[in-house]
């Protein structure tokens, strides 16, 4: 009885992490479109919080697979790989 509940909690944690990755993507685009966040603003605090949670997972993947340069744009493949890997893990749970 405890194993299904534990798997449910792990699945929920993975889902929440995927939501944080989506929030990170949106916040990254907000910096691109609206410029840097003002220190102490909600957006600045949200960026700091989301990065604090997601960067420890993304950084090791980024060291192995660096961002892909396409013209003047760099595509962070670590984000895509982690996002889909979590999706696969959730599918198996």
MARTIVO-360400 format. One record per atom (N, C-alpha, C): x, y, z; residue number from 1. Coordinates in steps of 0.2 Angstrom, whole numbers, always signed. Layout:
N
<px = X; py = Y; pz = Z; i = NUM>
...
***
This chain:
93
<px = +4; py = -6; pz = +0; i = 1>
<px = +0; py = +0; pz = +0; i = 1>
<px = +4; py = +6; pz = +0; i = 1>
<px = +10; py = +6; pz = +3; i = 2>
<px = +14; py = +12; pz = +3; i = 2>
<px = +18; py = +13; pz = -3; i = 2>
<px = +20; py = +8; pz = -7; i = 3>
<px = +23; py = +9; pz = -13; i = 3>
<px = +19; py = +13; pz = -18; i = 3>
<px = +13; py = +12; pz = -19; i = 4>
<px = +9; py = +16; pz = -24; i = 4>
<px = +9; py = +24; pz = -22; i = 4>
<px = +8; py = +25; pz = -15; i = 5>
<px = +8; py = +31; pz = -13; i = 5>
<px = +15; py = +35; pz = -14; i = 5>
<px = +20; py = +31; pz = -13; i = 6>
<px = +27; py = +34; pz = -14; i = 6>
<px = +28; py = +36; pz = -21; i = 6>
<px = +26; py = +31; pz = -26; i = 7>
<px = +26; py = +32; pz = -33; i = 7>
<px = +22; py = +38; pz = -35; i = 7>
<px = +17; py = +39; pz = -32; i = 8>
<px = +12; py = +45; pz = -33; i = 8>
<px = +16; py = +51; pz = -31; i = 8>
<px = +19; py = +51; pz = -25; i = 9>
<px = +23; py = +57; pz = -23; i = 9>
<px = +29; py = +59; pz = -28; i = 9>
<px = +32; py = +54; pz = -30; i = 10>
<px = +38; py = +55; pz = -34; i = 10>
<px = +35; py = +58; pz = -41; i = 10>
<px = +30; py = +55; pz = -43; i = 11>
<px = +27; py = +57; pz = -50; i = 11>
<px = +24; py = +65; pz = -49; i = 11>
<px = +22; py = +66; pz = -43; i = 12>
<px = +20; py = +73; pz = -42; i = 12>
<px = +26; py = +78; pz = -42; i = 12>
<px = +31; py = +76; pz = -38; i = 13>
<px = +37; py = +80; pz = -38; i = 13>
<px = +40; py = +81; pz = -45; i = 13>
<px = +40; py = +76; pz = -49; i = 14>
<px = +42; py = +76; pz = -56; i = 14>
<px = +38; py = +81; pz = -60; i = 14>
<px = +32; py = +81; pz = -59; i = 15>
<px = +27; py = +85; pz = -62; i = 15>
<px = +28; py = +93; pz = -60; i = 15>
<px = +29; py = +94; pz = -54; i = 16>
<px = +30; py = +100; pz = -51; i = 16>
<px = +37; py = +103; pz = -54; i = 16>
<px = +42; py = +99; pz = -55; i = 17>
<px = +48; py = +101; pz = -58; i = 17>
<px = +48; py = +103; pz = -65; i = 17>
<px = +43; py = +99; pz = -69; i = 18>
<px = +42; py = +101; pz = -76; i = 18>
<px = +39; py = +108; pz = -76; i = 18>
<px = +34; py = +109; pz = -71; i = 19>
<px = +31; py = +116; pz = -71; i = 19>
<px = +36; py = +121; pz = -70; i = 19>
<px = +41; py = +120; pz = -65; i = 20>
<px = +46; py = +124; pz = -64; i = 20>
<px = +51; py = +126; pz = -70; i = 20>
<px = +52; py = +120; pz = -74; i = 21>
<px = +56; py = +121; pz = -80; i = 21>
<px = +52; py = +126; pz = -85; i = 21>
<px = +45; py = +125; pz = -86; i = 22>
<px = +41; py = +129; pz = -90; i = 22>
<px = +41; py = +136; pz = -87; i = 22>
<px = +41; py = +137; pz = -81; i = 23>
<px = +41; py = +144; pz = -78; i = 23>
<px = +48; py = +147; pz = -80; i = 23>
<px = +53; py = +143; pz = -79; i = 24>
<px = +60; py = +145; pz = -81; i = 24>
<px = +60; py = +148; pz = -88; i = 24>
<px = +57; py = +144; pz = -93; i = 25>
<px = +57; py = +146; pz = -100; i = 25>
<px = +54; py = +152; pz = -101; i = 25>
<px = +48; py = +153; pz = -97; i = 26>
<px = +44; py = +159; pz = -98; i = 26>
<px = +48; py = +165; pz = -95; i = 26>
<px = +51; py = +164; pz = -89; i = 27>
<px = +55; py = +170; pz = -86; i = 27>
<px = +61; py = +171; pz = -90; i = 27>
<px = +64; py = +167; pz = -93; i = 28>
<px = +70; py = +168; pz = -98; i = 28>
<px = +67; py = +172; pz = -104; i = 28>
<px = +62; py = +171; pz = -106; i = 29>
<px = +59; py = +175; pz = -112; i = 29>
<px = +57; py = +182; pz = -110; i = 29>
<px = +55; py = +182; pz = -103; i = 30>
<px = +53; py = +189; pz = -101; i = 30>
<px = +59; py = +193; pz = -100; i = 30>
<px = +65; py = +190; pz = -99; i = 31>
<px = +71; py = +194; pz = -99; i = 31>
<px = +73; py = +197; pz = -106; i = 31>
<px = +72; py = +192; pz = -111; i = 32>
<px = +74; py = +194; pz = -117; i = 32>
<px = +69; py = +199; pz = -120; i = 32>
<px = +63; py = +199; pz = -119; i = 33>
<px = +58; py = +203; pz = -122; i = 33>
<px = +57; py = +210; pz = -118; i = 33>
<px = +57; py = +209; pz = -111; i = 34>
<px = +56; py = +215; pz = -107; i = 34>
<px = +62; py = +218; pz = -104; i = 34>
<px = +68; py = +215; pz = -105; i = 35>
<px = +74; py = +217; pz = -101; i = 35>
<px = +75; py = +214; pz = -95; i = 35>
<px = +81; py = +216; pz = -91; i = 36>
<px = +82; py = +213; pz = -85; i = 36>
<px = +77; py = +215; pz = -80; i = 36>
<px = +76; py = +211; pz = -75; i = 37>
<px = +71; py = +212; pz = -69; i = 37>
<px = +74; py = +217; pz = -65; i = 37>
<px = +70; py = +222; pz = -62; i = 38>
<px = +73; py = +226; pz = -57; i = 38>
<px = +74; py = +223; pz = -50; i = 38>
<px = +80; py = +224; pz = -47; i = 39>
<px = +82; py = +221; pz = -41; i = 39>
<px = +76; py = +221; pz = -36; i = 39>
<px = +74; py = +216; pz = -33; i = 40>
<px = +69; py = +216; pz = -28; i = 40>
<px = +62; py = +215; pz = -30; i = 40>
<px = +61; py = +215; pz = -37; i = 41>
<px = +54; py = +215; pz = -40; i = 41>
<px = +52; py = +207; pz = -40; i = 41>
<px = +46; py = +207; pz = -41; i = 42>
<px = +43; py = +200; pz = -41; i = 42>
<px = +46; py = +195; pz = -46; i = 42>
<px = +47; py = +198; pz = -52; i = 43>
<px = +50; py = +194; pz = -57; i = 43>
<px = +58; py = +192; pz = -56; i = 43>
<px = +61; py = +197; pz = -52; i = 44>
<px = +68; py = +196; pz = -50; i = 44>
<px = +68; py = +190; pz = -45; i = 44>
<px = +64; py = +190; pz = -40; i = 45>
<px = +63; py = +185; pz = -35; i = 45>
<px = +61; py = +178; pz = -38; i = 45>
<px = +56; py = +179; pz = -43; i = 46>
<px = +54; py = +172; pz = -46; i = 46>
<px = +60; py = +169; pz = -50; i = 46>
<px = +64; py = +173; pz = -54; i = 47>
<px = +69; py = +171; pz = -57; i = 47>
<px = +74; py = +168; pz = -53; i = 47>
<px = +76; py = +171; pz = -47; i = 48>
<px = +81; py = +168; pz = -42; i = 48>
<px = +78; py = +162; pz = -40; i = 48>
<px = +72; py = +161; pz = -38; i = 49>
<px = +69; py = +155; pz = -35; i = 49>
<px = +69; py = +149; pz = -40; i = 49>
<px = +67; py = +151; pz = -46; i = 50>
<px = +66; py = +145; pz = -51; i = 50>
<px = +73; py = +143; pz = -53; i = 50>
<px = +78; py = +148; pz = -54; i = 51>
<px = +85; py = +146; pz = -55; i = 51>
<px = +88; py = +142; pz = -50; i = 51>
<px = +87; py = +143; pz = -43; i = 52>
<px = +89; py = +140; pz = -38; i = 52>
<px = +87; py = +132; pz = -38; i = 52>
<px = +81; py = +131; pz = -40; i = 53>
<px = +79; py = +124; pz = -40; i = 53>
<px = +81; py = +120; pz = -46; i = 53>
<px = +80; py = +124; pz = -52; i = 54>
<px = +82; py = +120; pz = -58; i = 54>
<px = +89; py = +120; pz = -60; i = 54>
<px = +93; py = +124; pz = -59; i = 55>
<px = +100; py = +125; pz = -61; i = 55>
<px = +104; py = +119; pz = -58; i = 55>
<px = +103; py = +116; pz = -52; i = 56>
<px = +107; py = +110; pz = -50; i = 56>
<px = +106; py = +104; pz = -54; i = 56>
<px = +100; py = +104; pz = -57; i = 57>
<px = +98; py = +98; pz = -62; i = 57>
<px = +101; py = +99; pz = -69; i = 57>
<px = +100; py = +105; pz = -71; i = 58>
<px = +102; py = +107; pz = -78; i = 58>
<px = +110; py = +108; pz = -79; i = 58>
<px = +113; py = +110; pz = -74; i = 59>
<px = +120; py = +112; pz = -75; i = 59>
<px = +124; py = +105; pz = -77; i = 59>
<px = +123; py = +100; pz = -73; i = 60>
<px = +127; py = +94; pz = -75; i = 60>
<px = +126; py = +91; pz = -82; i = 60>
<px = +120; py = +92; pz = -85; i = 61>
<px = +118; py = +90; pz = -92; i = 61>
<px = +121; py = +95; pz = -96; i = 61>
<px = +121; py = +101; pz = -95; i = 62>
<px = +124; py = +107; pz = -99; i = 62>
<px = +132; py = +106; pz = -99; i = 62>
<px = +135; py = +103; pz = -94; i = 63>
<px = +142; py = +102; pz = -95; i = 63>
<px = +144; py = +96; pz = -100; i = 63>
<px = +140; py = +91; pz = -100; i = 64>
<px = +141; py = +86; pz = -105; i = 64>
<px = +138; py = +88; pz = -112; i = 64>
<px = +133; py = +91; pz = -112; i = 65>
<px = +130; py = +93; pz = -119; i = 65>
<px = +129; py = +101; pz = -119; i = 65>
<px = +134; py = +105; pz = -122; i = 66>
<px = +134; py = +112; pz = -121; i = 66>
<px = +128; py = +115; pz = -126; i = 66>
<px = +126; py = +121; pz = -125; i = 67>
<px = +121; py = +124; pz = -129; i = 67>
<px = +123; py = +124; pz = -137; i = 67>
<px = +119; py = +123; pz = -141; i = 68>
<px = +120; py = +122; pz = -148; i = 68>
<px = +119; py = +129; pz = -151; i = 68>
<px = +125; py = +131; pz = -154; i = 69>
<px = +125; py = +138; pz = -158; i = 69>
<px = +122; py = +137; pz = -165; i = 69>
<px = +117; py = +141; pz = -166; i = 70>
<px = +114; py = +142; pz = -173; i = 70>
<px = +114; py = +149; pz = -175; i = 70>
<px = +118; py = +151; pz = -179; i = 71>
<px = +119; py = +158; pz = -180; i = 71>
<px = +121; py = +162; pz = -174; i = 71>
<px = +117; py = +167; pz = -172; i = 72>
<px = +118; py = +171; pz = -166; i = 72>
<px = +114; py = +169; pz = -160; i = 72>
<px = +111; py = +163; pz = -161; i = 73>
<px = +107; py = +160; pz = -155; i = 73>
<px = +110; py = +154; pz = -153; i = 73>
<px = +109; py = +153; pz = -146; i = 74>
<px = +111; py = +147; pz = -143; i = 74>
<px = +105; py = +143; pz = -140; i = 74>
<px = +104; py = +137; pz = -142; i = 75>
<px = +99; py = +133; pz = -139; i = 75>
<px = +101; py = +129; pz = -134; i = 75>
<px = +98; py = +129; pz = -128; i = 76>
<px = +100; py = +125; pz = -122; i = 76>
<px = +97; py = +119; pz = -123; i = 76>
<px = +101; py = +114; pz = -125; i = 77>
<px = +99; py = +107; pz = -126; i = 77>
<px = +98; py = +104; pz = -119; i = 77>
<px = +101; py = +106; pz = -114; i = 78>
<px = +100; py = +103; pz = -107; i = 78>
<px = +93; py = +103; pz = -105; i = 78>
<px = +90; py = +109; pz = -106; i = 79>
<px = +83; py = +110; pz = -104; i = 79>
<px = +79; py = +105; pz = -108; i = 79>
<px = +79; py = +105; pz = -114; i = 80>
<px = +75; py = +100; pz = -118; i = 80>
<px = +76; py = +93; pz = -116; i = 80>
<px = +82; py = +91; pz = -115; i = 81>
<px = +84; py = +84; pz = -113; i = 81>
<px = +81; py = +82; pz = -106; i = 81>
<px = +82; py = +87; pz = -101; i = 82>
<px = +79; py = +86; pz = -94; i = 82>
<px = +72; py = +86; pz = -94; i = 82>
<px = +68; py = +90; pz = -98; i = 83>
<px = +61; py = +91; pz = -99; i = 83>
<px = +58; py = +84; pz = -101; i = 83>
<px = +61; py = +81; pz = -107; i = 84>
<px = +58; py = +75; pz = -109; i = 84>
<px = +60; py = +69; pz = -105; i = 84>
<px = +66; py = +69; pz = -102; i = 85>
<px = +68; py = +64; pz = -98; i = 85>
<px = +63; py = +63; pz = -92; i = 85>
<px = +61; py = +69; pz = -89; i = 86>
<px = +56; py = +69; pz = -84; i = 86>
<px = +50; py = +66; pz = -86; i = 86>
<px = +48; py = +68; pz = -92; i = 87>
<px = +42; py = +66; pz = -95; i = 87>
<px = +42; py = +58; pz = -96; i = 87>
<px = +47; py = +55; pz = -98; i = 88>
<px = +48; py = +48; pz = -99; i = 88>
<px = +48; py = +45; pz = -92; i = 88>
<px = +51; py = +48; pz = -87; i = 89>
<px = +51; py = +45; pz = -80; i = 89>
<px = +44; py = +45; pz = -78; i = 89>
<px = +40; py = +50; pz = -79; i = 90>
<px = +33; py = +50; pz = -77; i = 90>
<px = +29; py = +45; pz = -80; i = 90>
<px = +30; py = +44; pz = -86; i = 91>
<px = +27; py = +39; pz = -90; i = 91>
<px = +28; py = +32; pz = -87; i = 91>
<px = +33; py = +30; pz = -85; i = 92>
<px = +35; py = +24; pz = -82; i = 92>
<px = +32; py = +23; pz = -75; i = 92>
<px = +31; py = +28; pz = -71; i = 93>
<px = +28; py = +28; pz = -64; i = 93>
<px = +21; py = +26; pz = -64; i = 93>
***
